[in-house]
Amino acid sequence: MCCKELLLNSYRVSRENFSVFQPILRDQSDVKAFRGAAQKGGDIIFTYEPGWTA
């Protein structure tokens, strides 16, 4: 059985789950391609935008 690739435009991380998410994000080889936008209440919406940083 083959799995289809899952593509997301964005991913919302709650304030409560950020401490679990942060080490996973930090270990990514392309960590600088992720942008986080803070929301009211402490959630963060992450988007993957390769090339947005130098």
One Martini backbone bead per residue (centre of mass of N, CA, C, O) as a GRO file, in nm:
protein
   54
    1MET     BB    1   0.096   0.036   0.023
    2CYS     BB    2   0.039   0.372  -0.063
    3CYS     BB    3   0.124   0.700   0.013
    4LYS     BB    4   0.025   1.012   0.028
    5GLU     BB    5   0.112   1.325   0.008
    6LEU     BB    6   0.117   1.577   0.253
    7LEU     BB    7  -0.024   1.906   0.221
    8LEU     BB    8   0.043   2.220   0.379
    9ASN     BB    9  -0.010   2.560   0.438
   10SER     BB   10  -0.065   2.513   0.752
   11TYR     BB   11   0.018   2.530   1.119
   12ARG     BB   12  -0.129   2.490   1.431
   13VAL     BB   13  -0.004   2.600   1.752
   14SER     BB   14  -0.041   2.566   2.066
   15ARG     BB   15   0.063   2.674   2.363
   16GLU     BB   16   0.056   2.386   2.498
   17ASN     BB   17   0.230   2.245   2.235
   18PHE     BB   18   0.505   2.394   2.187
   19SER     BB   19   0.709   2.220   2.363
   20VAL     BB   20   0.679   1.979   2.156
   21PHE     BB   21   0.731   2.120   1.874
   22GLN     BB   22   1.008   2.271   1.886
   23PRO     BB   23   1.218   2.029   1.867
   24ILE     BB   24   1.117   1.933   1.592
   25LEU     BB   25   1.172   2.190   1.433
   26ARG     BB   26   1.478   2.227   1.510
   27ASP     BB   27   1.560   1.938   1.360
   28GLN     BB   28   1.528   2.063   1.096
   29SER     BB   29   1.708   2.133   0.811
   30ASP     BB   30   1.467   2.366   0.726
   31VAL     BB   31   1.390   2.573   0.962
   32LYS     BB   32   1.413   2.859   0.803
   33ALA     BB   33   1.137   2.799   0.626
   34PHE     BB   34   0.985   2.875   0.882
   35ARG     BB   35   0.688   3.048   0.980
   36GLY     BB   36   0.575   3.254   1.253
   37ALA     BB   37   0.240   3.346   1.372
   38ALA     BB   38   0.103   3.523   1.604
   39GLN     BB   39  -0.170   3.484   1.823
   40LYS     BB   40  -0.430   3.513   1.992
   41GLY     BB   41  -0.360   3.324   2.293
   42GLY     BB   42  -0.065   3.183   2.170
   43ASP     BB   43  -0.080   3.098   1.901
   44ILE     BB   44   0.075   2.934   1.607
   45ILE     BB   45   0.139   2.999   1.264
   46PHE     BB   46   0.274   2.781   1.031
   47THR     BB   47   0.493   2.824   0.749
   48TYR     BB   48   0.619   2.719   0.429
   49GLU     BB   49   0.913   2.926   0.308
   50PRO     BB   50   1.128   2.898   0.090
   51GLY     BB   51   1.366   3.170   0.086
   52TRP     BB   52   1.289   3.403   0.306
   53THR     BB   53   1.582   3.360   0.384
   54ALA     BB   54   1.939   3.387   0.383
   0.00000   0.00000   0.00000
